[in-house]
């Protein structure tokens, strides 16, 4: 699992800061996590859940809404509508650089936001809320004591979560346009609702309102002893475990097959290798008839370092073939060969640095292969095994004249 820092622009052109949690294995699908009101992408819930999902093969983008965390902008000028636009911007970023997100996850007010934005994101097929209110207007309860002051003076300083924020009248006015359940009633996506009966910030009654208004398929999971912020990592991991299993039902079976056939594992003929883009950078998925792996470039080269680079794969092919050939020969000759290790490196060297090279060009490719043979072997056997190493099929292919024919797909 790796965390990649990303930035993208909001509707006003301001920079939003995000973290993309990527699994070590192939990505099943992408998700967006919307944090709670006045929180950030680094909240415990956002961090725990995103990382836990990444370990299960789900890539998650968590980001700071405008004016919060490391994102640019003035929080006092934001509102629930701007949160929706920020989510649309996050969706656009993933589409352009990775793949369209299929799953939207929202915590607290972020949950209300992902339900509200769902109608604008056709690619999203599953929605998850955690401790979310049914409507954004619920957030007014957090600063009910300053409500009159805000309306009278156009703004007021309020304390939320131990920090001071400026809330403007426009924020309250905007909430009025998000005080309906109609968008939940029209939601045409799978919905999973997490809520704790002990939530002191957003009553579990709000979960009941969401569930009652929503169409099927819909599910509710009680979080028992959890608090609103999911401050215990055990609660966050519990959410992630159930969430990943639930989402796979709708995204792997329904969404990917019906809506995005390009995301299916492709059928590959025996002896053929297919390489597909995972993003617009360097991450590539490699498919054979029965296997799948990832190739990438290191971060210093602009990649995400999610897999070996192409030259490392080349060395792996030679090393793997060498080891297999040696084992086959040793077994056939009944040699006491206990273990084989092959270490390889590649470089470009000048001809004068390569005494064994016949090439006349200024630079040639040089592969150094170091073979460690463990076992009760005499000198004759060891020398013979080194000779056999040079007979491995991949070794012969690399030394032969290679003809590469390139043509366009028809």
C-alpha positions as CSV (number, residue, x, y, z in Angstrom):
1,X,0.0,0.0,0.0
2,X,1.3,3.5,-0.8
3,X,0.0,7.1,-0.3
4,X,0.5,9.5,-3.2
5,X,0.1,13.2,-2.7
6,X,-2.1,14.8,-5.4
7,X,-3.5,18.3,-6.2
8,X,-6.3,19.4,-8.4
9,X,-8.3,22.5,-9.0
10,X,-11.7,23.4,-7.7
11,X,-14.4,25.3,-9.6
12,X,-12.7,28.6,-8.8
13,X,-9.3,27.4,-9.9
14,X,-8.0,27.0,-6.3
15,X,-5.7,24.1,-5.4
16,X,-7.2,21.2,-3.5
17,X,-4.9,18.9,-1.6
18,X,-5.5,15.1,-1.6
19,X,-3.9,11.8,-0.8
20,X,-4.5,8.8,-3.0
21,X,-4.2,5.5,-1.1
22,X,-3.2,2.8,-3.6
23,X,-3.1,-0.9,-3.0
24,X,0.1,-3.0,-3.6
25,X,-2.0,-5.3,-5.8
26,X,-4.1,-4.5,-8.8
27,X,-6.8,-1.9,-8.2
28,X,-10.3,-3.4,-8.1
29,X,-11.9,0.1,-8.4
30,X,-11.5,3.7,-7.3
31,X,-13.3,5.5,-4.5
32,X,-13.6,9.1,-3.1
33,X,-13.8,9.7,0.6
34,X,-15.5,13.0,1.8
35,X,-14.5,14.0,5.3
36,X,-16.7,15.4,8.0
37,X,-17.6,19.1,8.5
38,X,-14.6,21.2,9.3
39,X,-12.4,18.1,9.4
40,X,-9.7,17.2,6.9
41,X,-8.4,14.4,4.8
42,X,-6.2,13.4,7.8
43,X,-9.1,12.8,10.2
44,X,-8.9,9.5,11.9
45,X,-11.9,8.1,10.1
46,X,-10.7,9.2,6.7
47,X,-7.2,7.8,7.3
48,X,-8.1,4.5,8.9
49,X,-10.9,3.6,6.4
50,X,-9.0,4.7,3.3
51,X,-5.9,2.7,4.3
52,X,-7.9,-0.3,5.3
53,X,-9.7,-0.3,1.9
54,X,-6.4,0.1,0.1
55,X,-5.2,-3.1,1.7
56,X,-8.3,-4.8,0.2
57,X,-7.5,-3.6,-3.3
58,X,-9.7,-0.4,-3.4
59,X,-7.9,2.8,-4.3
60,X,-9.2,5.8,-2.3
61,X,-8.8,9.5,-2.9
62,X,-9.3,11.5,0.3
63,X,-8.9,15.3,0.0
64,X,-9.4,18.5,1.9
65,X,-12.4,20.6,1.0
66,X,-11.8,24.2,0.0
67,X,-10.4,26.3,2.9
68,X,-9.6,23.3,5.1
69,X,-6.4,21.3,5.7
70,X,-3.9,21.9,3.1
71,X,-6.3,23.1,0.4
72,X,-6.4,26.7,-0.8
73,X,-9.4,29.0,-0.4
74,X,-11.2,30.8,2.4
75,X,-13.5,28.4,4.5
76,X,-15.8,31.3,5.3
77,X,-16.6,31.7,1.6
78,X,-17.5,28.0,1.2
79,X,-20.8,26.2,1.7
80,X,-22.5,22.9,1.1
81,X,-22.8,23.6,-2.6
82,X,-19.1,24.3,-2.9
83,X,-18.5,20.9,-1.2
84,X,-20.5,19.3,-4.0
85,X,-18.4,21.1,-6.6
86,X,-15.2,20.0,-4.9
87,X,-16.4,16.4,-5.1
88,X,-17.1,16.9,-8.8
89,X,-13.6,18.2,-9.2
90,X,-12.2,15.1,-7.4
91,X,-14.2,12.9,-9.7
92,X,-12.8,14.7,-12.8
93,X,-9.2,14.3,-11.5
94,X,-9.5,10.6,-11.1
95,X,-11.1,10.2,-14.5
96,X,-8.3,12.1,-16.1
97,X,-5.4,10.6,-14.3
98,X,-6.5,7.1,-13.2
99,X,-10.0,5.8,-13.6
100,X,-13.6,6.9,-12.9
101,X,-14.5,6.4,-9.3
102,X,-17.2,3.8,-8.7
103,X,-17.6,4.3,-5.0
104,X,-18.4,7.4,-3.0
105,X,-17.9,7.4,0.8
106,X,-18.9,10.3,3.1
107,X,-18.5,10.8,6.8
108,X,-20.9,13.0,8.7
109,X,-21.7,16.1,6.5
110,X,-19.5,14.4,3.9
111,X,-22.1,11.6,3.8
112,X,-24.8,14.1,2.9
113,X,-22.5,15.6,0.3
114,X,-21.8,12.3,-1.5
115,X,-25.6,11.5,-1.6
116,X,-26.2,15.0,-3.1
117,X,-23.4,14.8,-5.7
118,X,-24.3,11.2,-6.7
119,X,-26.9,12.4,-9.3
120,X,-24.1,14.3,-11.1
121,X,-21.6,11.4,-11.2
122,X,-23.0,8.7,-13.5
123,X,-20.0,6.6,-13.1
124,X,-20.5,6.2,-9.3
125,X,-22.7,3.1,-8.6
126,X,-22.4,2.7,-4.9
127,X,-22.7,5.2,-2.0
128,X,-21.7,4.8,1.6
129,X,-22.5,7.2,4.5
130,X,-21.0,7.1,7.9
131,X,-22.8,9.0,10.7
132,X,-24.4,11.2,8.1
133,X,-27.4,13.5,8.4
134,X,-30.3,13.1,6.0
135,X,-30.0,16.7,4.8
136,X,-27.2,19.3,5.0
137,X,-29.5,21.7,6.9
138,X,-28.8,19.5,10.0
139,X,-25.4,21.1,10.3
140,X,-27.1,24.3,11.6
141,X,-27.6,22.5,14.9
142,X,-23.8,22.7,15.5
143,X,-24.0,26.5,15.8
144,X,-27.6,27.1,16.8
145,X,-26.5,29.5,19.6
146,X,-24.9,31.8,17.0
147,X,-27.6,31.5,14.4
148,X,-29.3,34.9,15.1
149,X,-25.9,36.7,15.2
150,X,-25.0,35.3,11.8
151,X,-28.3,36.4,10.3
152,X,-28.0,39.9,11.9
153,X,-24.3,40.6,11.4
154,X,-23.8,38.6,8.2
155,X,-21.3,36.4,9.9
156,X,-20.1,35.1,13.3
157,X,-17.2,33.2,14.9
158,X,-18.2,29.8,16.1
159,X,-16.3,27.1,17.8
160,X,-16.5,23.6,16.2
161,X,-14.4,20.7,17.4
162,X,-12.3,22.9,19.6
163,X,-11.4,25.3,16.7
164,X,-12.8,28.7,15.7
165,X,-14.4,29.2,12.3
166,X,-16.2,32.1,10.6
167,X,-19.6,31.2,9.4
168,X,-21.3,33.6,7.0
169,X,-24.9,34.2,6.3
170,X,-24.5,32.8,2.8
171,X,-23.6,29.4,4.3
172,X,-27.0,29.3,6.1
173,X,-28.8,30.5,3.1
174,X,-27.2,27.8,1.0
175,X,-28.3,25.1,3.5
176,X,-32.0,26.1,2.8
177,X,-31.6,24.7,-0.7
178,X,-30.4,21.4,0.7
179,X,-33.2,20.7,3.2
180,X,-35.2,18.2,1.1
181,X,-35.1,14.4,0.9
182,X,-36.1,14.4,-2.8
183,X,-32.6,13.6,-4.1
184,X,-32.4,10.6,-1.7
185,X,-35.8,9.3,-3.0
186,X,-34.4,9.6,-6.6
187,X,-31.1,7.9,-5.8
188,X,-30.6,5.1,-8.3
189,X,-27.4,3.7,-6.8
190,X,-26.7,1.0,-4.1
191,X,-26.6,2.6,-0.7
192,X,-25.0,1.5,2.6
193,X,-25.6,3.4,5.8
194,X,-23.4,3.1,8.8
195,X,-24.5,4.8,12.1
196,X,-23.9,4.5,15.8
197,X,-26.9,4.5,18.2
198,X,-24.6,6.4,20.6
199,X,-23.7,9.2,18.1
200,X,-24.0,12.4,20.1
201,X,-23.4,14.7,17.1
202,X,-25.8,13.3,14.5
203,X,-28.7,11.3,15.9
204,X,-29.3,7.8,14.5
205,X,-32.8,9.1,13.6
206,X,-31.0,10.8,10.7
207,X,-30.0,7.3,9.4
208,X,-33.6,6.2,9.7
209,X,-34.7,9.2,7.5
210,X,-32.1,8.3,4.9
211,X,-33.0,4.6,4.9
212,X,-36.8,5.3,4.7
213,X,-36.4,7.8,1.8
214,X,-34.0,5.7,-0.3
215,X,-34.9,3.0,-2.8
216,X,-33.5,-0.5,-2.8
217,X,-30.8,-1.8,-2.9
218,X,-30.1,-0.2,0.5
219,X,-28.5,-1.6,3.7
220,X,-28.0,-0.4,7.3
221,X,-25.2,-1.4,9.7
222,X,-25.2,-0.4,13.3
223,X,-21.8,0.7,14.7
224,X,-22.7,-0.2,18.3
225,X,-20.3,1.5,20.7
226,X,-18.6,3.8,18.1
227,X,-18.5,7.5,18.5
228,X,-19.3,10.0,15.8
229,X,-15.7,10.5,14.7
230,X,-14.8,6.8,14.7
231,X,-11.8,7.7,16.9
232,X,-11.1,4.0,17.6
233,X,-9.2,2.3,14.7
234,X,-11.1,-1.0,15.4
235,X,-14.4,0.8,14.5
236,X,-12.9,2.2,11.3
237,X,-11.4,-1.2,10.3
238,X,-14.8,-2.8,11.0
239,X,-16.4,-0.3,8.6
240,X,-13.8,-0.9,5.9
241,X,-14.2,-4.7,6.2
242,X,-17.9,-4.7,5.7
243,X,-17.8,-1.8,3.1
244,X,-15.4,-3.7,0.8
245,X,-17.4,-6.9,0.8
246,X,-20.7,-5.0,0.3
247,X,-19.2,-2.8,-2.5
248,X,-17.8,-5.8,-4.4
249,X,-21.3,-7.2,-4.8
250,X,-22.5,-4.1,-6.7
251,X,-19.3,-2.9,-8.4
252,X,-17.7,-6.1,-9.5
253,X,-20.8,-7.9,-10.6
254,X,-23.2,-5.1,-11.7
255,X,-21.2,-2.0,-12.3
256,X,-18.1,-3.2,-14.0
257,X,-19.8,-5.8,-16.2
258,X,-22.7,-3.6,-17.3
259,X,-21.3,-0.2,-17.3
260,X,-17.6,-0.5,-17.9
261,X,-16.7,-3.6,-19.9
262,X,-13.1,-2.2,-20.4
263,X,-12.5,-2.8,-16.7
264,X,-13.1,-6.6,-17.0
265,X,-10.1,-8.9,-16.8
266,X,-9.5,-9.5,-20.5
267,X,-9.3,-12.9,-22.1
268,X,-5.7,-13.5,-23.2
269,X,-4.6,-16.3,-25.5
270,X,-1.9,-18.7,-24.4
271,X,1.6,-17.4,-25.2
272,X,0.3,-13.8,-25.5
273,X,0.8,-10.8,-23.1
274,X,-1.6,-7.9,-22.9
275,X,-0.6,-4.6,-21.4
276,X,-3.2,-2.0,-20.4
277,X,-3.1,1.5,-19.0
278,X,-4.2,1.9,-15.4
279,X,-3.6,5.7,-15.4
280,X,-2.3,8.5,-17.6
281,X,1.2,8.2,-16.0
282,X,3.2,5.0,-16.0
283,X,1.2,2.4,-14.0
284,X,0.4,-0.6,-16.3
285,X,-1.5,-3.8,-15.8
286,X,0.0,-6.8,-17.5
287,X,-2.2,-9.8,-18.3
288,X,-1.4,-13.3,-19.4
289,X,-3.7,-16.3,-19.9
290,X,-3.9,-17.0,-16.2
291,X,-2.0,-14.2,-14.4
292,X,-2.0,-10.5,-13.7
293,X,0.7,-8.1,-12.5
294,X,1.6,-4.4,-12.4
295,X,4.5,-2.5,-13.9
296,X,5.4,1.0,-13.0
297,X,8.2,3.5,-12.8
298,X,9.7,4.8,-9.5
299,X,8.4,8.0,-7.9
300,X,11.6,9.9,-8.9
301,X,10.7,9.2,-12.6
302,X,7.1,10.4,-12.1
303,X,5.6,7.0,-11.4
304,X,3.8,5.6,-8.4
305,X,6.2,2.7,-7.8
306,X,3.5,0.1,-7.7
307,X,5.5,-2.6,-9.5
308,X,8.8,-3.4,-11.2
309,X,9.8,-1.2,-14.1
310,X,10.2,-2.6,-17.6
311,X,13.9,-3.3,-17.3
312,X,13.4,-5.1,-14.0
313,X,10.7,-7.2,-15.7
314,X,13.3,-8.0,-18.4
315,X,15.9,-9.0,-15.8
316,X,13.2,-11.1,-14.0
317,X,12.4,-13.0,-17.2
318,X,16.1,-13.8,-17.7
319,X,16.6,-14.6,-14.0
320,X,13.5,-16.8,-13.7
321,X,14.4,-18.7,-16.9
322,X,18.0,-19.2,-15.7
323,X,16.9,-20.6,-12.4
324,X,14.3,-22.9,-13.9
325,X,16.7,-24.2,-16.5
326,X,19.3,-24.9,-13.8
327,X,16.8,-26.7,-11.6
328,X,15.6,-28.8,-14.5
329,X,19.1,-29.9,-15.4
330,X,20.2,-30.5,-11.8
331,X,17.1,-32.7,-11.2
332,X,17.7,-34.6,-14.4
333,X,21.3,-35.3,-13.4
334,X,20.4,-36.0,-9.8
335,X,22.8,-33.3,-8.5
336,X,22.7,-32.3,-4.8
337,X,21.7,-28.8,-5.6
338,X,19.8,-27.4,-2.6
339,X,19.1,-23.8,-3.7
340,X,19.5,-21.4,-6.6
341,X,19.7,-17.6,-6.4
342,X,20.1,-15.4,-9.5
343,X,20.9,-11.7,-9.1
344,X,20.9,-9.5,-12.2
345,X,21.6,-5.9,-13.1
346,X,21.5,-3.9,-16.3
347,X,23.5,-1.0,-17.5
348,X,24.6,0.8,-20.7
349,X,28.4,0.7,-21.0
350,X,31.0,1.9,-23.5
351,X,32.6,-0.7,-25.7
352,X,36.0,-0.4,-24.0
353,X,34.3,-1.3,-20.7
354,X,33.0,-4.6,-22.2
355,X,35.9,-6.6,-23.4
356,X,33.6,-9.5,-24.4
357,X,31.4,-7.4,-26.6
358,X,31.8,-7.5,-30.4
359,X,29.6,-4.5,-31.0
360,X,31.2,-1.4,-32.6
361,X,28.7,1.1,-31.3
362,X,29.7,3.6,-28.6
363,X,27.3,2.1,-26.0
364,X,26.1,-1.4,-25.5
365,X,23.6,-3.0,-23.1
366,X,25.3,-5.1,-20.5
367,X,23.6,-7.6,-18.1
368,X,25.5,-8.9,-15.2
369,X,24.1,-12.2,-13.9
370,X,25.5,-13.6,-10.6
371,X,24.4,-17.1,-9.7
372,X,24.6,-18.6,-6.2
373,X,24.5,-22.4,-6.1
374,X,24.0,-24.0,-2.7
375,X,24.6,-27.7,-2.3
376,X,27.3,-30.4,-2.2
377,X,28.6,-29.8,-5.7
378,X,32.1,-30.4,-7.1
379,X,34.0,-27.9,-9.3
380,X,33.1,-29.8,-12.5
381,X,29.4,-29.7,-11.6
382,X,29.5,-26.0,-10.8
383,X,31.2,-25.2,-14.1
384,X,28.7,-27.3,-16.0
385,X,25.8,-25.5,-14.3
386,X,27.2,-22.1,-15.3
387,X,27.4,-23.4,-18.9
388,X,23.8,-24.6,-18.7
389,X,22.8,-21.1,-17.5
390,X,23.8,-19.7,-20.8
391,X,21.5,-22.2,-22.6
392,X,18.3,-21.0,-21.0
393,X,15.7,-20.0,-23.7
394,X,15.4,-16.4,-22.7
395,X,19.2,-16.0,-22.7
396,X,19.3,-17.4,-26.2
397,X,16.5,-15.0,-27.3
398,X,18.3,-12.0,-26.0
399,X,21.6,-13.0,-27.7
400,X,19.9,-13.8,-31.0
401,X,19.0,-11.3,-33.7
402,X,15.5,-10.2,-32.7
403,X,12.9,-8.9,-35.2
404,X,10.1,-6.8,-33.6
405,X,7.2,-6.2,-35.9
406,X,4.9,-3.4,-34.8
407,X,1.4,-2.8,-36.4
408,X,-1.7,-1.0,-35.4
409,X,-4.8,-2.7,-34.0
410,X,-7.5,-3.1,-36.6
